[in-house]
């Protein structure tokens, strides 16, 4: 690791024993040194991502989209979230939502309700302004579910909203989360997760989207790409109308992908797993995409 310039300057001051240098300057440099070391250490720790759910629907063992990051952060809050014990649910401080479709938010209301009395601080829900408006108007509206930004009181809420925008990073411990472009039937984003070691991009729900690939191809240390393929090719027209991908569309999109990352497929509709993965294997020649699995752990 290269030395920070603060480290070099501070060492020089110590060696020279410059008595005429003000103590305030030395204290400031020491504080800057400590801050730099703490930030560098945090960003170089491992980031653990557990797949709680990655299916395009429910039925039997299928669970919809949710990734648990470092035990205190969620990317989407689908039905996979319900498998976690209450103690783990209570430790979730941040939830990042790609969009407001129900398979991605289904267990968010139940999460907040379950942990409300067990936490001293609110759960922060990070999403675009469009997604937050949908949550406020159609979910946490006192008709479908209580407004937990007001409970148990406006002064001590159980949930708070934080607006995110494409390209604007949010730093949380050893993980930086940055929204990336995606294209769907309602406003949506994907998320780029990064630390000092590597990166992962979770595309959420998307169809053909050139801005997504511009963002992804700019990531030098990309290790994993998680991208949806909801339908098989027999449902190409449905995929286009619903703004999802099928193997033919995915193959064309991956031609735009310039990074040597591992590719995982998620959001396959119930009953289509074998067909979709067989069609992908036949059409995607220069990569070997694999189906993402519930319980799988990815590390950065």
C-alpha positions in Angstrom: 0.0 0.0 0.0 1.3 3.5 -0.8 1.9 5.8 2.1 -0.5 8.6 2.6 1.1 12.0 2.2 -0.1 12.8 5.7 2.0 9.8 7.0 5.1 11.1 5.2 4.7 14.6 6.5 3.9 13.5 10.0 7.0 11.2 10.1 9.2 14.0 8.8 8.0 16.4 11.5 8.7 13.8 14.2 12.2 13.1 12.8 13.1 16.7 12.5 11.7 17.5 16.0 10.7 20.9 14.8 10.1 22.7 18.0 8.9 25.8 16.3 6.0 24.0 14.6 2.8 24.7 16.4 1.3 21.9 18.4 -2.1 22.5 16.8 -0.6 21.6 13.4 0.9 18.4 14.7 -2.4 17.4 16.4 -4.3 18.1 13.1 -1.9 16.0 11.1 -2.1 13.1 13.7 -5.9 13.2 13.4 -5.8 13.2 9.6 -3.4 10.2 9.8 -5.8 8.3 12.1 -8.8 9.2 9.9 -6.9 8.0 6.7 -5.9 4.7 8.4 -9.4 4.0 9.6 -11.0 4.7 6.2 -8.4 2.6 4.4 -8.8 -0.3 6.8 -12.6 -0.2 6.6 -12.6 -0.2 2.8 -10.1 -3.2 2.6 -12.1 -5.5 4.9 -14.0 -8.3 3.2 -17.6 -7.8 2.2 -19.9 -10.8 2.6 -23.1 -11.0 0.4 -25.6 -13.8 1.2 -28.3 -14.6 -1.3 -31.6 -14.8 0.7 -33.7 -14.9 -2.4 -33.1 -14.7 -6.2 -36.2 -16.2 -7.9 -38.8 -14.5 -10.1 -41.7 -15.7 -8.0 -42.8 -18.1 -5.2 -43.7 -21.7 -4.9 -42.1 -24.4 -2.8 -38.5 -23.4 -2.0 -38.6 -20.3 -4.3 -37.9 -17.0 -2.6 -37.9 -13.5 -4.3 -35.1 -11.0 -4.4 -33.1 -10.2 -1.3 -29.3 -10.0 -0.6 -27.9 -9.7 2.9 -24.7 -7.7 3.0 -22.4 -8.0 6.1 -25.4 -8.9 8.3 -26.6 -5.3 8.6 -27.6 -4.3 5.1 -30.2 -5.5 2.5 -30.3 -5.1 -1.2 -34.0 -5.5 -1.9 -36.5 -7.0 0.6 -38.3 -9.8 -1.1 -39.6 -13.0 0.4 -36.2 -14.4 1.0 -35.9 -12.1 3.9 -38.4 -14.1 5.9 -35.9 -16.9 6.4 -33.8 -14.9 8.8 -34.0 -15.2 12.6 -35.4 -12.3 14.5 -31.9 -11.5 16.0 -30.5 -11.1 12.4 -33.5 -9.0 11.3 -33.0 -6.7 14.3 -29.4 -6.0 13.2 -30.4 -4.7 9.7 -29.7 -1.0 9.7 -30.0 -0.2 5.9 -32.3 -1.4 3.1 -31.5 -0.4 -0.5 -34.4 -0.9 -2.9 -34.0 -1.2 -6.7 -37.6 -0.4 -7.3 -41.1 -0.8 -5.8 -42.4 -3.9 -7.4 -43.8 -6.2 -4.8 -41.3 -9.1 -5.3 -38.6 -6.7 -4.3 -40.3 -5.1 -1.3 -42.7 -7.7 -0.1 -41.1 -8.2 3.4 -40.0 -4.7 4.0 -43.3 -3.8 5.9 -43.0 -7.0 7.9 -39.4 -6.3 8.7 -40.0 -2.9 10.2 -43.0 -4.2 12.2 -41.0 -7.1 13.6 -38.0 -5.1 14.8 -39.7 -1.8 15.8 -39.7 -2.6 19.6 -36.2 -4.1 19.5 -34.2 -1.3 18.0 -33.0 2.0 19.4 -32.6 3.7 16.0 -34.7 3.6 12.8 -34.0 1.4 9.8 -32.9 3.5 6.9 -34.6 2.8 3.5 -32.5 4.0 0.6 -34.2 4.4 -2.8 -34.8 6.8 -5.6 -37.3 9.6 -5.2 -39.8 7.7 -7.4 -39.6 4.5 -5.3 -39.9 6.5 -2.0 -43.0 8.2 -3.3 -44.6 4.8 -4.2 -43.8 3.5 -0.7 -45.3 6.6 0.9 -48.4 6.7 -1.2 -49.2 3.0 -1.6 -47.6 0.9 1.1 -46.8 2.9 4.3 -50.0 4.9 4.0 -52.0 3.7 7.1 -54.4 1.8 4.7 -52.2 -1.0 3.5 -49.7 -0.7 6.4 -48.9 1.8 9.1 -46.5 4.7 8.4 -43.5 3.7 10.4 -41.8 7.0 9.8 -44.3 8.2 12.4 -44.3 5.3 14.8 -43.8 4.9 17.7 -43.7 8.7 17.3 -42.5 11.3 14.7 -39.6 12.1 17.1 -38.6 8.4 17.4 -39.5 6.7 14.1 -38.9 3.1 13.3 -38.0 3.8 9.7 -36.6 6.7 7.8 -36.2 7.4 4.1 -32.9 8.4 2.3 -33.0 9.4 -1.3 -30.4 8.0 -3.7 -29.5 8.9 -7.3 -27.7 7.2 -10.1 -23.9 7.7 -9.7 -24.0 9.0 -6.1 -22.2 6.7 -3.7 -23.3 5.9 -0.1 -20.4 4.8 2.1 -21.4 2.4 4.9 -18.6 0.8 6.9 -16.5 -1.3 4.5 -19.0 -1.1 1.6 -19.7 1.6 -0.9 -23.1 1.4 -2.6 -23.7 3.3 -5.8 -26.9 3.2 -7.9 -26.4 2.3 -11.5 -28.8 2.7 -14.5 -31.5 0.1 -15.3 -34.6 0.0 -17.4 -37.9 -1.4 -16.4 -41.7 -0.7 -16.5 -41.3 1.7 -13.5 -38.3 3.8 -12.4 -35.6 1.5 -11.2 -31.9 1.2 -10.6 -29.3 -1.5 -10.0 -26.5 -1.3 -7.4 -22.8 -1.4 -7.5 -21.3 -2.7 -4.3 -17.6 -2.1 -3.7 -14.8 -2.1 -1.2 -11.0 -1.9 -1.6 -10.8 -5.4 -2.9 -13.4 -5.9 -5.6 -16.9 -5.0 -6.8 -20.3 -6.6 -7.5 -23.1 -5.2 -9.7 -26.7 -6.3 -9.0 -28.8 -5.2 -11.9 -32.2 -5.7 -10.3 -35.0 -5.9 -12.9 -33.9 -4.6 -16.3 -34.3 -5.0 -20.0 -32.0 -3.6 -22.8 -30.1 -0.7 -21.2 -27.0 0.8 -22.8 -26.3 3.2 -19.9 -26.1 0.2 -17.6 -23.2 -1.2 -19.6 -21.5 2.1 -19.8 -21.5 2.2 -16.0 -20.5 -1.5 -15.6 -17.6 -1.3 -18.1 -16.1 1.6 -16.1 -15.6 -0.6 -13.0 -12.0 -1.9 -13.1 -12.2 -4.4 -10.2 -15.6 -5.9 -11.0 -15.8 -9.5 -9.7 -19.4 -10.4 -10.0 -22.4 -9.4 -12.2 -25.9 -10.5 -11.2 -28.3 -10.0 -14.0 -31.9 -11.1 -14.5 -33.3 -13.4 -17.2 -37.0 -13.7 -16.2 -38.4 -15.6 -19.2 -37.4 -18.2 -21.8 -37.3 -17.3 -25.5 -40.8 -18.6 -26.1 -41.9 -15.6 -24.2 -39.8 -13.1 -26.0 -42.7 -10.7 -26.7 -43.8 -10.9 -23.0 -40.3 -10.2 -21.9 -40.1 -7.1 -24.1 -43.5 -5.8 -23.0 -42.7 -6.4 -19.3 -39.2 -5.0 -19.8 -37.4 -8.1 -18.6 -34.8 -10.2 -20.3 -34.9 -13.6 -22.0 -31.9 -15.6 -23.2 -31.9 -14.0 -26.7 -32.0 -10.5 -25.2 -29.4 -11.4 -22.5 -27.0 -12.7 -25.1 -27.2 -9.5 -27.0 -26.7 -7.5 -23.8 -23.7 -9.5 -22.7 -22.0 -8.7 -26.0 -21.7 -5.2 -24.6 -20.0 -6.4 -21.4 -16.3 -5.8 -21.4 -15.2 -7.0 -18.0 -13.9 -10.5 -17.1 -16.3 -10.9 -14.2 -18.4 -14.0 -13.2 -22.0 -13.7 -14.4 -24.9 -15.0 -12.3 -28.5 -15.2 -13.5 -31.4 -14.4 -11.2 -35.1 -13.6 -11.3 -36.0 -16.7 -13.4 -39.8 -17.2 -13.3 -41.1 -20.3 -11.5 -40.7 -23.5 -13.5 -38.4 -22.0 -16.2 -35.0 -22.6 -14.6 -33.8 -25.5 -16.7 -35.2 -24.0 -20.0 -33.7 -20.6 -19.4 -30.3 -21.8 -18.3 -30.2 -24.3 -21.3 -31.0 -21.5 -23.7 -28.4 -19.2 -22.2 -25.7 -21.9 -22.4 -26.6 -22.4 -26.1 -26.5 -18.7 -27.0 -23.8 -17.1 -24.7 -20.6 -18.6 -26.1 -17.8 -16.4 -24.6 -19.0 -16.7 -21.0 -20.4 -19.3 -18.7 -23.3 -17.7 -16.8 -24.5 -19.6 -13.8 -27.8 -19.6 -12.0 -27.7 -17.7 -8.7 -28.8 -19.9 -5.8 -30.5 -19.2 -2.5 -28.0 -19.6 0.3 -25.0 -18.8 -1.9 -22.4 -16.5 -0.4 -20.3 -14.1 -2.5 -17.3 -12.3 -1.0 -15.5 -9.1 -2.1 
